[in-house]
Amino acid sequence: MKKGPWLIGALAGICTGLLHFVAFPPWDVAEAAYLFALPLLLWMFTRPPRRRLAICAFLGFWLSWFLLIIWLRHVHPPMGSVGLIILSFLLALFPMSWALMAGWLLPPAMSRSFPQRLLTLLGLAGFWVILEWLKTWVLTGFPWLPLAASQWLRPAMLQAAEYGGQYAVSFILIFFNLTLAVYIQRLFLEPAKAEAETENADSEALANIPSRPRLQLRWRFCPEFYVALAMVFASVWIYVKTVSQGGDREPMLNVAAVQPWIPADLKWTQEMVQESLDVLQQETQRAVISTPKPDLILWPEAAPPYPIINAKGDRNMELWIADGIAGIGIPLITGALAQFPNGEWANAVFYIDPENGLRDGHYAKRRLVPFGEYIPLRNILFFIKTVVPLDIDLRPGDHSRPLPVEANGQIWKAGVLICYEDIFARLGREVAREGADFIVVVTNDGWYGEEAGAYQHAAHSVLRAVETRRPVVRCGNNGWSGWIDEYGNVRDVLTGEDGRVYQRGSKTFSLTYDPIWRGQLTFYVRYGDWVLWGGGVFLALAIWRQRRGAVTSK
């Protein structure tokens, strides 16, 4: 086996993987998302064997995903480390599949006409977003960090999500990668190859071959690259046009996020119960006397140490919270566990009113975390319980109805997402369609240590804000608490003196909204993931054209 070709392929895969890695938190080099696939794509033009391409692409993306989710090792050690290896392995299979498809379709397309080349590039971009969508469902679903999430601090690039969701943004980014690779290939690689062939030709052949300047001029124009540029500029234009046409922002609510920072692995121990209650009470009191005065208090996921609803009829936790809220005169939205009369448990969110206490109705988490909130195939995987401390499976919720919040003489509807539900675009669409005026995300990122996990998680909330054109306010036990406007601008974040989000405290966010979106549904909320269907059509046509070309050449 020759080491040279393998070494070049491995370097191409690793460079692609590292560029993919730095595009996301903690590095946030968003511009890397426009060119991360270049090393692999340019290597593909040498037509490496499929086995070599698969291994080298997998190597690069496994490295990237391992580094991106390395915080997973903090969850239930040592199982978190085992999960890190397995999950990063599985996540790498998706882009590896894309690389194999690109290696099959892309090189032959370079000798075809512009419409046929464009069809191939659109099909490959469509395949990328289809694979992102598949991650929503395969193995219970974990669509963590779609390519669009790399732009979470670049709101101008996110505006296509209003029309096509996160998949529209990912489509544009990977399409830009493809066209840039084609441009470089045509601008440098093909002229260099043609020149080398010219130098080796005999004198009679030289007389019939165009000169070097003419050859370079022939390949200088790459129309598909300018199609990609047009897509990027269109997104920026949407941002400028939408923001400039919007009127003055109007006040909505002052929401105080309480971040108690109770260690996740100690939260449910008897020794921490009183400390948890004391911290919640103290930080809530600090929020109440802060400026501006809050209209709503927000506690994170499963904030109280005991369930609010108890099958045994024990109302001590409910009454303790209700008494405290009555004393400060400000309503509360809190995450809490609940045990229903039939014995089933749920991870839920409740609304407590100062006058009436616990309101009827709640939101229960619909998308549960496997091995964290339930064990898939529990009867078959009976041995898992020896390493995963989970005795019961939680019950998923069955609706996305928002919680009504009274403030300043108005009723605002808060659509709720719990924990990693905000990484599922479909759930964000559903709460918007149910009439939410803003979205509340309560979470507990304390499981992930103090690394990039909380920042990566927050990036998904930015996507949900743009897709639905609804402000999003987040509250975590420890991690990223803040609010995002409907254009994807991060307006405020709870941080300590060192600027980090990992700390105990509270902060009041003054939510505002653009009145042009009050009660309006975006194109994406109304029509869903049409980008996937379009990408699938392009991919099918590209595959058909490739097979037809292969048959014709025989």
C-alpha positions as CSV (number, residue, x, y, z in Angstrom):
1,M,0.0,0.0,0.0
2,K,1.4,3.4,-1.0
3,K,1.6,5.8,1.9
4,G,1.6,9.0,-0.2
5,P,-2.1,8.9,-1.4
6,W,-3.3,7.8,2.0
7,L,-1.4,10.6,3.7
8,I,-2.8,13.2,1.4
9,G,-6.3,11.9,2.0
10,A,-5.9,11.8,5.7
11,L,-4.6,15.4,5.8
12,A,-7.5,16.5,3.6
13,G,-10.0,14.8,6.0
14,I,-8.3,16.2,9.2
15,C,-8.1,19.7,7.8
16,T,-11.8,19.5,6.9
17,G,-12.6,18.2,10.3
18,L,-10.7,20.9,12.1
19,L,-12.3,23.7,10.0
20,H,-15.7,22.2,10.8
21,F,-14.8,22.2,14.5
22,V,-13.6,25.8,14.8
23,A,-16.8,27.1,13.0
24,F,-18.8,26.3,16.2
25,P,-18.4,27.2,19.9
26,P,-16.0,27.4,21.7
27,W,-14.1,29.0,18.8
28,D,-16.9,30.6,16.9
29,V,-15.0,31.2,13.7
30,A,-18.2,31.4,11.7
31,E,-16.4,32.1,8.5
32,A,-14.8,28.6,8.5
33,A,-18.3,27.3,7.7
34,Y,-18.0,28.8,4.2
35,L,-14.9,26.7,3.3
36,F,-14.5,23.8,5.8
37,A,-15.2,21.2,3.1
38,L,-12.6,22.6,0.7
39,P,-9.7,20.2,1.5
40,L,-11.9,17.1,1.0
41,L,-13.6,18.5,-2.1
42,L,-10.3,19.5,-3.8
43,W,-8.9,16.1,-3.0
44,M,-12.0,14.5,-4.6
45,F,-11.0,15.9,-7.9
46,T,-8.1,13.5,-8.0
47,R,-10.8,10.7,-7.9
48,P,-9.5,8.7,-4.9
49,P,-10.8,5.2,-4.4
50,R,-14.2,5.1,-2.6
51,R,-12.8,3.1,0.4
52,R,-10.0,5.6,0.9
53,L,-12.4,8.6,0.6
54,A,-14.8,7.0,3.1
55,I,-12.0,6.4,5.7
56,C,-10.3,9.7,5.3
57,A,-13.6,11.7,5.5
58,F,-14.8,9.7,8.4
59,L,-11.5,10.3,10.2
60,G,-11.8,14.0,9.8
61,F,-15.4,14.3,10.9
62,W,-15.0,11.9,13.8
63,L,-12.2,14.1,15.1
64,S,-14.4,17.2,14.7
65,W,-17.4,15.7,16.5
66,F,-15.3,14.2,19.2
67,L,-13.9,17.7,20.0
68,L,-17.3,19.4,19.6
69,I,-19.1,17.2,22.1
70,I,-16.2,16.4,24.4
71,W,-18.2,17.9,27.2
72,L,-20.3,14.8,27.2
73,R,-17.7,13.1,29.3
74,H,-19.0,14.9,32.4
75,V,-22.4,13.2,32.2
76,H,-22.6,10.1,34.5
77,P,-18.9,9.2,34.4
78,P,-17.6,6.9,33.0
79,M,-20.7,6.4,30.8
80,G,-20.4,9.9,29.5
81,S,-17.0,9.0,28.0
82,V,-18.3,5.9,26.5
83,G,-21.2,7.9,25.0
84,L,-18.8,10.5,23.7
85,I,-16.9,7.8,21.7
86,I,-20.1,6.1,20.4
87,L,-22.0,9.3,19.6
88,S,-19.2,11.1,17.9
89,F,-18.7,7.9,15.8
90,L,-22.3,7.8,14.8
91,L,-22.4,11.6,14.0
92,A,-19.4,11.2,11.7
93,L,-21.2,8.7,9.6
94,F,-23.6,11.3,8.2
95,P,-21.0,13.7,6.7
96,M,-19.0,10.6,5.6
97,S,-22.0,9.5,3.6
98,W,-22.2,13.0,2.1
99,A,-18.5,12.8,1.1
100,L,-19.0,9.5,-0.7
101,M,-21.9,11.0,-2.6
102,A,-19.9,14.0,-3.5
103,G,-16.9,11.9,-4.6
104,W,-19.3,10.0,-7.0
105,L,-21.2,12.9,-8.4
106,L,-18.8,15.9,-8.4
107,P,-15.7,15.0,-10.5
108,P,-17.7,13.7,-13.5
109,A,-19.9,16.8,-13.5
110,M,-17.0,19.1,-14.1
111,S,-16.9,18.2,-17.8
112,R,-20.5,18.9,-18.3
113,S,-22.5,22.1,-19.1
114,F,-23.2,24.8,-16.5
115,P,-26.9,23.7,-16.0
116,Q,-25.7,20.1,-15.4
117,R,-23.0,21.2,-13.0
118,L,-25.4,23.5,-11.1
119,L,-27.8,20.6,-10.8
120,T,-25.1,18.4,-9.3
121,L,-24.1,21.1,-6.8
122,L,-27.7,21.8,-5.8
123,G,-28.2,18.0,-5.3
124,L,-25.2,17.7,-3.1
125,A,-26.3,20.7,-1.0
126,G,-29.7,19.0,-0.8
127,F,-28.2,15.8,0.4
128,W,-26.3,17.6,3.2
129,V,-29.5,19.0,4.6
130,I,-31.4,15.8,4.2
131,L,-28.7,14.1,6.3
132,E,-29.1,16.9,8.9
133,W,-32.8,16.2,9.0
134,L,-32.2,12.4,9.4
135,K,-30.2,13.2,12.6
136,T,-33.5,14.4,14.0
137,W,-35.0,10.9,13.9
138,V,-32.2,8.3,13.8
139,L,-31.5,6.7,17.2
140,T,-34.3,8.8,18.8
141,G,-32.9,12.0,17.3
142,F,-29.9,14.2,18.1
143,P,-29.7,17.1,15.5
144,W,-27.0,18.9,17.4
145,L,-25.1,21.7,15.7
146,P,-26.5,21.8,12.1
147,L,-24.2,23.8,9.9
148,A,-26.5,26.8,10.3
149,A,-25.7,27.0,14.0
150,S,-22.2,28.1,13.2
151,Q,-23.7,31.5,12.3
152,W,-25.4,32.1,15.6
153,L,-23.4,35.3,16.2
154,R,-23.8,36.4,12.5
155,P,-27.5,37.2,12.4
156,A,-27.3,38.7,8.9
157,M,-26.5,35.2,7.5
158,L,-29.4,33.6,9.4
159,Q,-32.3,35.4,7.7
160,A,-33.1,32.7,5.2
161,A,-34.4,30.7,8.1
162,E,-37.5,32.8,8.1
163,Y,-38.4,31.2,4.8
164,G,-36.7,27.8,4.9
165,G,-35.7,27.2,8.5
166,Q,-32.2,26.1,9.6
167,Y,-32.0,23.9,6.5
168,A,-32.1,26.9,4.2
169,V,-29.0,28.4,6.0
170,S,-27.2,25.1,6.0
171,F,-28.0,24.6,2.3
172,I,-26.5,28.0,1.4
173,L,-23.3,27.4,3.4
174,I,-22.6,23.9,2.0
175,F,-23.5,25.1,-1.5
176,F,-20.9,27.9,-1.1
177,N,-18.3,25.3,-0.1
178,L,-19.1,23.3,-3.2
179,T,-19.0,26.2,-5.7
180,L,-15.8,27.6,-4.1
181,A,-14.1,24.2,-4.6
182,V,-15.3,24.2,-8.3
183,Y,-14.0,27.7,-8.8
184,I,-10.6,26.8,-7.4
185,Q,-10.5,23.7,-9.4
186,R,-11.3,25.5,-12.6
187,L,-9.1,28.5,-11.9
188,F,-5.9,26.7,-10.8
189,L,-6.0,22.9,-11.0
190,E,-7.3,22.4,-14.6
191,P,-5.1,25.1,-16.2
192,A,-2.1,23.6,-14.3
193,K,-3.0,20.1,-15.5
194,A,-3.5,21.3,-19.1
195,E,-0.2,23.2,-19.0
196,A,1.6,20.1,-17.8
197,E,0.1,18.1,-20.6
198,T,1.1,20.8,-23.1
199,E,4.7,20.8,-22.0
200,N,4.9,17.1,-22.6
201,A,3.3,17.2,-26.0
202,D,5.3,17.0,-29.2
203,S,5.9,20.1,-31.4
204,E,3.1,19.3,-33.8
205,A,0.5,19.1,-31.0
206,L,1.8,22.4,-29.5
207,A,0.8,24.3,-32.6
208,N,-2.9,23.3,-32.2
209,I,-3.1,24.0,-28.4
210,P,-4.2,27.5,-27.2
211,S,-1.6,29.6,-25.4
212,R,-1.5,29.7,-21.6
213,P,-3.3,33.1,-21.2
214,R,-6.1,32.0,-23.4
215,L,-6.5,28.7,-21.4
216,Q,-6.7,30.6,-18.1
217,L,-9.2,33.1,-19.5
218,R,-11.4,30.2,-20.6
219,W,-11.8,28.9,-17.0
220,R,-11.8,32.2,-15.1
221,F,-15.6,32.7,-15.0
222,C,-17.4,30.2,-12.7
223,P,-21.2,31.0,-12.9
224,E,-22.1,28.6,-10.1
225,F,-19.9,30.5,-7.7
226,Y,-21.8,33.7,-8.4
227,V,-25.1,31.8,-7.8
228,A,-23.7,31.0,-4.3
229,L,-22.7,34.6,-3.7
230,A,-26.2,35.7,-4.7
231,M,-27.6,33.4,-2.1
232,V,-25.4,34.9,0.6
233,F,-26.1,38.5,-0.4
234,A,-29.8,37.7,-0.5
235,S,-29.7,36.6,3.1
236,V,-27.9,39.8,4.1
237,W,-30.4,41.9,2.0
238,I,-33.3,40.2,3.9
239,Y,-31.7,41.3,7.2
240,V,-31.1,44.9,6.1
241,K,-34.6,45.2,4.5
242,T,-36.5,43.6,7.3
243,V,-34.8,45.5,10.1
244,S,-35.0,48.8,8.3
245,Q,-38.7,48.4,7.5
246,G,-39.6,47.5,11.0
247,G,-41.0,50.2,13.2
248,D,-39.7,51.2,16.6
249,R,-39.5,48.2,18.9
250,E,-42.1,48.0,21.6
251,P,-41.7,46.8,25.2
252,M,-43.0,43.3,26.0
253,L,-41.9,42.0,29.4
254,N,-39.2,42.4,31.9
255,V,-38.1,38.8,32.7
256,A,-35.8,37.9,35.5
257,A,-33.8,34.8,34.9
258,V,-32.6,33.0,38.1
259,Q,-29.6,30.8,37.6
260,P,-29.1,28.9,40.8
261,W,-26.0,26.8,39.8
262,I,-26.8,23.7,41.8
263,P,-24.4,20.9,40.8
264,A,-26.4,18.5,38.6
265,D,-25.0,15.4,40.2
266,L,-25.8,16.6,43.7
267,K,-29.1,18.3,43.0
268,W,-31.3,15.5,44.1
269,T,-29.4,14.5,47.2
270,Q,-31.1,15.1,50.5
271,E,-28.1,17.2,51.7
272,M,-28.7,19.7,48.9
273,V,-32.5,20.2,49.3
274,Q,-32.3,23.1,51.8
275,E,-29.4,24.7,49.9
276,S,-31.4,24.5,46.7
277,L,-34.4,26.2,48.2
278,D,-32.3,28.9,49.9
279,V,-30.5,29.7,46.7
280,L,-33.7,29.9,44.7
281,Q,-35.2,32.2,47.3
282,Q,-32.2,34.4,47.7
283,E,-31.6,34.9,43.9
284,T,-35.3,35.6,43.3
285,Q,-35.2,38.3,46.0
286,R,-32.2,39.9,44.4
287,A,-34.0,39.9,41.1
288,V,-37.1,41.5,42.6
289,I,-35.2,44.5,43.9
290,S,-33.1,44.9,40.8
291,T,-33.7,47.5,38.1
292,P,-35.8,47.3,36.0
293,K,-38.3,45.5,38.2
294,P,-39.3,42.2,36.6
295,D,-42.8,41.4,35.4
296,L,-42.1,37.7,35.4
297,I,-39.6,35.4,37.3
298,L,-38.1,32.5,35.4
299,W,-36.6,29.5,37.1
300,P,-34.7,26.8,35.1
301,E,-35.6,23.2,34.3
302,A,-36.5,21.1,37.3
303,A,-35.6,23.9,39.7
304,P,-37.4,22.8,42.9
305,P,-35.8,19.7,44.6
306,Y,-39.3,18.1,44.9
307,P,-42.1,17.7,42.4
308,I,-44.8,20.4,42.4
309,I,-47.5,17.8,41.6
310,N,-47.2,14.7,43.8
311,A,-49.2,11.5,43.4
312,K,-49.4,11.2,47.2
313,G,-51.1,14.6,47.5
314,D,-48.1,16.2,49.2
315,R,-48.4,19.9,48.4
316,N,-45.5,21.2,50.5
317,M,-43.4,22.1,47.5
318,E,-46.3,23.8,45.6
319,L,-47.3,25.8,48.7
320,W,-43.8,26.9,49.5
321,I,-43.4,28.3,46.0
322,A,-46.9,29.8,46.0
323,D,-46.3,31.6,49.3
324,G,-43.0,33.0,48.1
325,I,-44.5,34.3,44.9
326,A,-47.5,35.8,46.7
327,G,-45.0,37.7,48.9
328,I,-43.2,39.3,46.0
329,G,-46.3,39.8,43.9
330,I,-44.7,38.7,40.6
331,P,-45.7,35.6,38.7
332,L,-43.3,32.7,38.1
333,I,-42.6,30.2,35.4
334,T,-40.6,27.3,36.6
335,G,-39.5,23.9,35.4
336,A,-40.3,21.1,37.9
337,L,-40.9,17.4,38.0
338,A,-44.4,16.2,38.4
339,Q,-45.9,12.9,39.5
340,F,-49.5,12.3,38.4
341,P,-52.1,10.3,40.2
342,N,-51.5,7.3,37.9
343,G,-47.9,7.2,39.1
344,E,-46.3,8.5,35.9
345,W,-43.7,11.2,36.0
346,A,-43.0,14.2,33.7
347,N,-40.5,16.9,33.2
348,A,-42.8,20.0,33.1
349,V,-43.1,23.7,33.3
350,F,-45.7,25.5,35.5
351,Y,-47.1,29.0,35.9
352,I,-47.6,30.3,39.5
353,D,-49.7,33.4,39.9
354,P,-49.3,35.7,43.0
355,E,-53.0,35.7,43.7
356,N,-54.2,32.2,42.6
357,G,-51.1,30.1,43.1
358,L,-50.5,27.2,40.8
359,R,-52.5,27.6,37.6
360,D,-54.3,24.8,35.9
361,G,-52.5,23.5,32.9
362,H,-48.9,23.0,32.3
363,Y,-46.4,22.1,29.6
364,A,-44.7,18.7,29.7
365,K,-41.5,18.0,27.8
366,R,-42.4,16.2,24.6
367,R,-38.9,15.1,23.4
368,L,-37.2,13.2,26.1
369,V,-33.4,12.6,26.5
370,P,-32.6,8.9,25.9
371,F,-30.7,7.4,28.9
372,G,-31.3,10.6,30.8
373,E,-35.1,10.7,31.0
374,Y,-36.0,7.3,29.7
375,I,-34.2,4.1,28.6
376,P,-35.0,3.0,25.0
377,L,-35.9,-0.6,24.8
378,R,-35.7,-0.9,28.6
379,N,-36.8,-4.6,28.6
380,I,-34.1,-5.5,26.1
381,L,-31.3,-3.3,27.5
382,F,-31.9,-4.5,31.0
383,F,-28.2,-4.3,31.8
384,I,-28.2,-0.5,31.3
385,K,-29.7,0.2,34.7
386,T,-26.5,-1.0,36.3
387,V,-24.6,2.0,34.9
388,V,-27.4,4.5,34.2
389,P,-29.1,5.7,37.5
390,L,-32.6,5.9,36.0
391,D,-35.3,3.8,37.7
392,I,-38.3,5.1,35.8
393,D,-39.1,6.5,32.4
394,L,-40.7,9.9,32.2
395,R,-43.9,10.4,30.3
396,P,-43.6,12.7,27.2
397,G,-46.1,15.6,26.9
398,D,-48.8,15.6,24.3
399,H,-49.3,19.3,23.4
400,S,-47.5,22.6,22.7
401,R,-50.0,25.0,24.1
402,P,-48.4,28.2,25.4
403,L,-48.8,29.5,29.0
404,P,-50.6,32.8,29.4
405,V,-48.7,35.5,31.3
406,E,-50.3,38.6,32.6
407,A,-48.2,41.8,32.7
408,N,-48.9,45.5,32.4
409,G,-52.6,44.9,31.6
410,Q,-51.8,42.5,28.7
411,I,-51.8,38.8,28.2
412,W,-48.7,37.4,26.6
413,K,-48.5,33.8,25.5
414,A,-45.2,32.0,26.4
415,G,-44.4,29.0,24.2
416,V,-42.2,26.6,26.2
417,L,-39.3,24.4,25.2
418,I,-37.5,22.3,27.9
419,C,-33.8,21.5,27.7
420,Y,-32.7,20.2,24.4
421,E,-36.1,20.6,22.8
422,D,-34.9,23.8,21.3
423,I,-32.5,21.9,19.0
424,F,-35.6,20.5,17.2
425,A,-36.9,23.0,14.6
426,R,-40.2,21.3,14.4
427,L,-41.0,21.9,18.1
428,G,-40.3,25.6,17.7
429,R,-42.6,25.8,14.7
430,E,-45.4,24.1,16.7
431,V,-45.3,26.5,19.7
432,A,-45.4,29.4,17.2
433,R,-48.4,27.9,15.4
434,E,-50.1,27.6,18.8
435,G,-50.0,31.4,19.2
436,A,-46.9,32.0,21.3
437,D,-45.8,35.6,21.5
438,F,-42.4,34.7,22.8
439,I,-40.5,31.4,23.5
440,V,-39.2,30.4,26.9
441,V,-36.4,27.8,27.1
442,V,-35.6,26.3,30.5
443,T,-32.7,24.0,30.7
444,N,-30.0,22.4,33.0
445,D,-26.7,22.6,31.2
446,G,-24.9,21.9,34.5
447,W,-24.5,18.3,33.3
448,Y,-22.0,19.4,30.7
449,G,-19.3,21.0,32.8
450,E,-18.1,24.5,32.1
451,E,-16.9,24.1,28.5
452,A,-18.6,24.7,25.2
453,G,-21.8,22.7,25.8
454,A,-23.9,25.6,27.0
455,Y,-22.8,27.9,24.2
456,Q,-23.5,25.3,21.6
457,H,-26.9,24.7,23.1
458,A,-27.7,28.4,23.0
459,A,-26.9,28.6,19.3
460,H,-30.0,26.5,18.6
461,S,-32.2,29.1,20.3
462,V,-31.0,31.7,18.0
463,L,-32.1,29.6,15.0
464,R,-35.6,29.1,16.6
465,A,-35.9,32.9,17.1
466,V,-35.3,33.7,13.4
467,E,-37.4,30.8,12.2
468,T,-40.4,31.8,14.1
469,R,-39.7,35.6,14.4
470,R,-40.4,35.3,18.1
471,P,-38.1,36.6,20.9
472,V,-36.5,33.8,22.9
473,V,-35.6,34.0,26.6
474,R,-33.5,31.2,28.1
475,C,-32.9,30.3,31.7
476,G,-30.4,27.6,32.8
477,N,-29.3,26.1,36.0
478,N,-25.8,26.9,35.0
479,G,-24.9,28.1,31.6
480,W,-26.3,30.4,29.0
481,S,-29.2,32.5,30.3
482,G,-30.2,35.4,28.1
483,W,-32.5,36.6,25.5
484,I,-32.5,36.8,21.7
485,D,-34.7,39.0,19.5
486,E,-36.7,37.8,16.5
487,Y,-33.9,38.7,14.1
488,G,-31.3,36.5,15.8
489,N,-29.5,39.3,17.7
490,V,-28.3,38.2,21.1
491,R,-29.6,41.1,23.2
492,D,-28.4,40.3,26.7
493,V,-26.7,37.5,28.6
494,L,-26.3,36.7,32.3
495,T,-22.5,36.7,33.0
496,G,-20.2,37.2,35.9
497,E,-17.5,39.7,36.3
498,D,-15.1,37.5,34.3
499,G,-17.6,37.5,31.4
500,R,-18.3,33.8,31.7
501,V,-21.8,32.4,31.7
502,Y,-21.0,29.7,34.3
503,Q,-21.9,31.3,37.6
504,R,-24.7,31.7,40.2
505,G,-26.9,34.8,39.9
506,S,-29.9,36.5,38.4
507,K,-30.6,39.2,35.8
508,T,-33.6,41.0,34.5
509,F,-33.9,41.1,30.7
510,S,-36.1,43.8,29.1
511,L,-37.7,42.0,26.2
512,T,-38.9,44.0,23.3
513,Y,-40.5,43.0,20.0
514,D,-41.0,44.3,16.5
515,P,-44.8,44.9,16.1
516,I,-44.8,43.8,12.5
517,W,-44.5,40.2,13.7
518,R,-47.1,40.3,16.4
519,G,-49.6,37.5,15.6
520,Q,-47.9,36.8,12.2
521,L,-46.5,33.4,11.1
522,T,-43.4,33.2,9.1
523,F,-43.3,31.3,5.8
524,Y,-41.3,28.6,7.5
525,V,-43.8,28.2,10.3
526,R,-46.6,27.9,7.9
527,Y,-45.1,25.6,5.3
528,G,-42.3,23.8,7.1
529,D,-39.3,22.0,5.7
530,W,-39.9,22.5,2.0
531,V,-36.1,23.0,1.5
532,L,-35.7,19.3,2.2
533,W,-38.2,18.4,-0.5
534,G,-36.5,20.7,-3.0
535,G,-33.1,19.3,-2.1
536,G,-34.4,15.8,-2.5
537,V,-35.6,16.6,-6.0
538,F,-32.2,18.1,-7.0
539,L,-30.4,15.1,-5.6
540,A,-32.7,12.6,-7.4
541,L,-32.1,14.5,-10.7
542,A,-28.4,14.6,-10.2
543,I,-28.2,10.9,-9.5
544,W,-30.4,10.2,-12.5
545,R,-28.1,12.4,-14.7
546,Q,-25.0,10.6,-13.4
547,R,-26.4,7.1,-14.0
548,R,-27.6,8.2,-17.5
549,G,-24.1,9.6,-18.2
550,A,-22.5,6.3,-17.0
551,V,-24.7,4.2,-19.2
552,T,-24.1,6.5,-22.3
553,S,-20.3,6.3,-21.8
554,K,-20.3,2.5,-22.0
